[in-house]
Amino acid sequence: MNNNLGMPRDTAIDRRGFLKFAGASAAVATTGLAGCLGEENGNGNGDADEIDEFVVTQGEFVENADPNDHNATPYYNVFDQVYEPIFNVTGDGEIEERVVTDWEHPEDGVVSLTIRDDVLFHGGEELVASDVAYTINRQVDEDIGFPSDQVAGMTTIAEAEAEDDTTVLVEYEGAESLVEFQLANFGRAVNEEWVEGQDQPISDDMNGTGPYQLEEYEADVQAVYTRFDDYWGEEPPFETVRFNAAAESSSRVGALQTGESDLVVNVPPTDVETVDTEEGIEIRNVTSFRNIFLVMKSEIEPFDSQEFRQAMNYAVDNEGIINSVLGGFGQPMTQPIPEGLFGYNPDLDPYEQDQALAEELVEESGYAGEEITLQSMEGRYLNDAEVAQTAASQIDQLENVDCEIEIVPFDAISDAASEGPDFEEIPFYLIGWGNPTGDADYGLSPWFTSGGGQYNFVDEELDERLIESQQIDDEDEREATLQEINADIREEAPWVFLHLEESIYGVRDDLEWEPLQDESIYIDQMDL
């Protein structure tokens, strides 16, 4: 479905520019949804208005309805049908107007945003500049909002203020282009008065300006939307949309096969051929900008030792995991960010499995005989539990390290990531990190600066270098600096670098939609 709003948040890669994608993933289950495709499982090409509802099924679902309380792609996909970004960004890395129609930098460290004057919230309130300023401040100022993981994506932004009803002044510290992309990715407008009248964080309602409005919300289970008739832009394709959650891949695939879901995420590689040859449904996949890795909190023994952390990298057979557990879907990681992002270093190689070297490094670390536990979720990423189990087993094969695996809820892992480098309860865990901004800063600063939302590795020099890199306006100089930082991080080995995730979707075959590298699912960009 094309429109005139600059809505295509497509994902062509320009390695020399700052790319942008709005982050998110979709969540869905199989609860009582017969008839999405109809009894014929969607064989006949149809009109979007002819189906009762369009259903998306994910492995994870958000536990409350607050758009600023989360920083995970499946959660954003639930919110992004209701809350829309203030900017769009094209696949060429160009900023386009949306809720914001004009922007300029009147002085160093200030960007002025002009807001559309015809935008309504679903509750009937008119969007004004103070709402946009409040949206930004709620994320970066705990006195206005609450500690939000989204601050990880707003690293250059200090505060925002409404100059009048249609003008917002945003103060920032960093490169002009970087602040624009941060605003584009994380600036989902909320209504100040409405938000202040809700529980904090918001528990069970939504009030955005997007093409769909919330009709029903059940935490950790489902969200149902209908078209918003007073939407300022083009009418979206489906009258009713439902997002559900199903952690088990077999449930998601089954929902697609029975017609209970129209789009499912993370189809296991073992089911790809079956789905792709079945009538009425097919596989669509794309290599995402999400890297999968094992975090080792640097303030917790034995992960305070660089030798031990390097040993964990040499213990794991990254290529083997891709080939065996992921069916060849994936690419080995060499650094914290994937190829195609600004600041990626093309001269780095993956760690290759060398268990003899790993054992030597463990001895050098002084932690021989250590017992560790790798914790992982199940259902959030492609074959995540199996990936973690295999990695833990390979580490356990070392003569001088014992490693066990424990499966815990995704929320526990997500919380551990934001608890800091000295959080002892979960010091070693599998997680994924997408990069919707197309810039290395979002893959680095949240994890390696003390103000980052996922700060797990203490290195004051690295912290300072990353902050300094945000201030560099010269593109070539900034790129070279980020490449050097990536090389040094690989050597420090704060993570076990695993792989770049392949996004594998099962969809009805008459759906006009191509998957995005940032894993976002925008219903308003689909059609039948």
Secondary structure as GFF3:
##gff-version 3
##sequence-region A 1 528
A	DSSP	three_ten_helix	48	50	.	.	.	ID=ss1
A	DSSP	beta_strand	54	58	.	.	.	ID=ss2
A	DSSP	alpha_helix	73	79	.	.	.	ID=ss3
A	DSSP	beta_strand	87	89	.	.	.	ID=ss4
A	DSSP	beta_strand	95	97	.	.	.	ID=ss5
A	DSSP	beta_strand	100	107	.	.	.	ID=ss6
A	DSSP	beta_strand	110	115	.	.	.	ID=ss7
A	DSSP	alpha_helix	129	140	.	.	.	ID=ss8
A	DSSP	three_ten_helix	149	153	.	.	.	ID=ss9
A	DSSP	beta_strand	157	164	.	.	.	ID=ss10
A	DSSP	beta_strand	167	172	.	.	.	ID=ss11
A	DSSP	alpha_helix	176	186	.	.	.	ID=ss12
A	DSSP	alpha_helix	192	196	.	.	.	ID=ss13
A	DSSP	beta_strand	212	218	.	.	.	ID=ss14
A	DSSP	beta_strand	222	227	.	.	.	ID=ss15
A	DSSP	beta_strand	240	245	.	.	.	ID=ss16
A	DSSP	alpha_helix	249	257	.	.	.	ID=ss17
A	DSSP	beta_strand	263	264	.	.	.	ID=ss18
A	DSSP	alpha_helix	269	277	.	.	.	ID=ss19
A	DSSP	beta_strand	281	296	.	.	.	ID=ss20
A	DSSP	alpha_helix	306	315	.	.	.	ID=ss21
A	DSSP	alpha_helix	318	324	.	.	.	ID=ss22
A	DSSP	beta_strand	331	332	.	.	.	ID=ss23
A	DSSP	alpha_helix	355	365	.	.	.	ID=ss24
A	DSSP	beta_strand	370	376	.	.	.	ID=ss25
A	DSSP	alpha_helix	384	396	.	.	.	ID=ss26
A	DSSP	beta_strand	401	407	.	.	.	ID=ss27
A	DSSP	alpha_helix	410	417	.	.	.	ID=ss28
A	DSSP	beta_strand	428	434	.	.	.	ID=ss29
A	DSSP	alpha_helix	440	448	.	.	.	ID=ss30
A	DSSP	alpha_helix	460	469	.	.	.	ID=ss31
A	DSSP	alpha_helix	475	492	.	.	.	ID=ss32
A	DSSP	beta_strand	495	508	.	.	.	ID=ss33
A	DSSP	three_ten_helix	523	525	.	.	.	ID=ss34
###
